[in-house]
Amino acid sequence: MSWAGKILRVNLSTGAISREPLKMEWAKAYLGSRGLASKYLISEIDPKVDPLSADNKLIWATGPLTGTMASTGGRYTVVTKGPLTGAIACSNSGGYWGAEFKFAGWDMLIFEGKSDKPVYLSIEDDHVELRDAAHLWGKSVWETEEIIKKQHQDPLVRVSSIGLAGENGVLYAAVVNDLHRAAGRSGVGAVMGSKNLKAIAVRGTKGVGNIRDPKGFMKATFEKKKILADNAVTGQGLPTYGTQVLMNVINEIGASPTRNHRDVQFEGAKDISAEAMATPRASDGKAQLVTNQACFGCTIACGRISKIDQTHFSVQNKPQYWGATGGLEYEAAWALGNANGVSDLEALQYCNTLCNEQGMDPISFGATIGAVMELYEIGALTREQIGVDAPFGSAEALVQLTEMTAMGVGFGKEIGMGSARLTAKYGHPELSMSVKGQEFPAYDSRGIQGMGLAYATSNRGACHLRGYTVASEVLGIPVKTDPLAADGKPELVKAFQDATAVFDSAGICVFTSFAWGLADVQPQVAAACGEEFTLDNLNEIGERIWNMEREFNNAAGFTAKDDSLPPRLLNEPAKTGPATGLVNKLPEMLPKYYAIRGWDTEGRPLPETRARLSL
């Protein structure tokens, strides 16, 4: 079985470090990573705990395929109760940290309590110790990683850390590894900062050597990698253009939320698209995009490496930002660009770089700026309050507000609250484009109806990665459905939500699902872990995880009233594009979704559902 079978537990209050065996009955019921870590968290904390208190816990977890030769097998998750939402938070990251942690011989790392001073955890296989981090506090993610590698005299140490955003309590602060890979959403970095935990440095030399059927596993992974290579999305589109391939596609179908969802199409989309990133600039004749990059074990390589224009106003006197670094992905480009009406590609790259450097979710940040700009335009916020003029379309305002928020100064402290708290403070809560307090990603649910239901019912607040019906509604994967129709979407959303829980929990990237179904994951999991992992079993595991998360949120105080969308999406029809005249049809879809889920009319799993899933 490809679990390491061991857990690390660190009490930050006392400094005690303990080791314990993985509960294998839970591993078989929840698989790993997202599912298994959530099971541990839910079993150990009060659902009503203050997310930023010492009583909340924070878990890093890998899946059984993490660190193996399965394609994209480098994922790990950070699980906690999220400060942005008050709901369960599970944020997923790629890069190399997850595989390195598994190589050190561990499945999971649980932090409890709170340190009275800044610390970081050092893991070198079985040797684990808490170390003083006074010299790291106040440093960026980039500086932290560099200092730790020099301190350990090992360039192969992998570091998962927070920047100033996490230290300053930005409620959507991220945990960053490998400089620009992030467990980005729901504020997991803020919980890390609240515990005075700066970083986890890991070096593993053991590898993953306990595959149940090595020959069968090699055969299965080889066959499935070929499917990825032969697929138009995972073999061509994503390697060539990255997720930014979607910028023009989503804009053309009238589902690109623009200027805080006032509009559904952005006239400047082409200027900040994948194609624009690859086009030589007039200023220096060089393209922003330098190359693509892959995470551990990935055969897709959707990551972007970019170089900003050195003459751009944002960096002309800041040579530290002139080198190659993580480039724009679709969600970040949309949140910093379309959501604010900003079409300056270089400004977006600079702001994205600051989000990576200081550990900040660009989706929630960019969407919050969209709310600020609308508050400014309607007169609810003034230049004196904000510190700058902030109309839609201002790249200068975007840059200044990014710097203020990343550094935790001025009005940036209020932007760090997220759009739900900020808009409520200034009298217009309806202008927060969020669900359960978490901001929307880059798809307008008037033009892609299924995403409205997916957002409303997502267990971690508005999220595209908890049920990416865009695959079906726009790309025709695995079957084409009408993005403007509500019929069949409850069934579609449930299927995507349950399947995604399995992909996440196995320790592989959800992008493989553009080419793979669960029938492709199953033989890999079975060969690695055990023959009991049949297709039916995996389907049930995904459904079990979803319902477990739902029950935690219900216990935390969420009700059916929280499965909603902002008034703008339910009452203001799309003005342009194929969805002209449409609002989201959530009231039509939600009751059917509850029934299909086996929940009562208040969104609570029925006793027979709980019994069937052994909850």
Buried (B, 14 or more C-beta within 10 A) or exposed (E): BBBBBBBBBBBBEEEEBEEEEBBEEBBBBBBBBBBBBBBBBBEEBEBEBEBBEBBBBBBBBBBBBBBBBBBBBBBBBBBBBBBBBBBBBBBBBBBBBBBBBBBBBBBBBBBBBBBEEBBBBBBBBEEBEBBEBEEBBEBBBBBBBBBBBEBBEEEEBBBBBBBBBBBBBBBBBBBBBBBBBBBBBBBBBBBBBBBBBBBBBBBBEBEBEBBBBEEBBEBBBEEBBBBBBEBEBBBEBBBEBBBBBBBBBBBEBBBBBBBBBBBBBBEBBEBBBBBBBBBEBEEEEEBBBBEBBBBBBBBBBBBBBBBBBBEBBBBEEEEEBEEEBBBBBBBBBBBBBBBBBBBBBBBBBBBBBBBBBBBBBBBBBBBBBBBBBBBBBEEBBEEEBBBBEBEBBBBBBBBBBBBBBBBBEBBBBBBBBBBBBBBBEBEBBEBBBBBBBBBBBBBBBBBBBBBBBBBBBBBBBBBBBBBBBBBBBBBEBEEEBEBBEBBBBBBBBBBBBBBBBBBBBBBBBBBBBBBBBBEBBBBBBBBBBBEEBEBEBBBBBBBBBBBBBBBBBBEBEBEBEBBBBBEBBBEEEBBEBBBEEBBBBBEBBBEBBBEEBBBBEEBBBEEEBBEBBEB
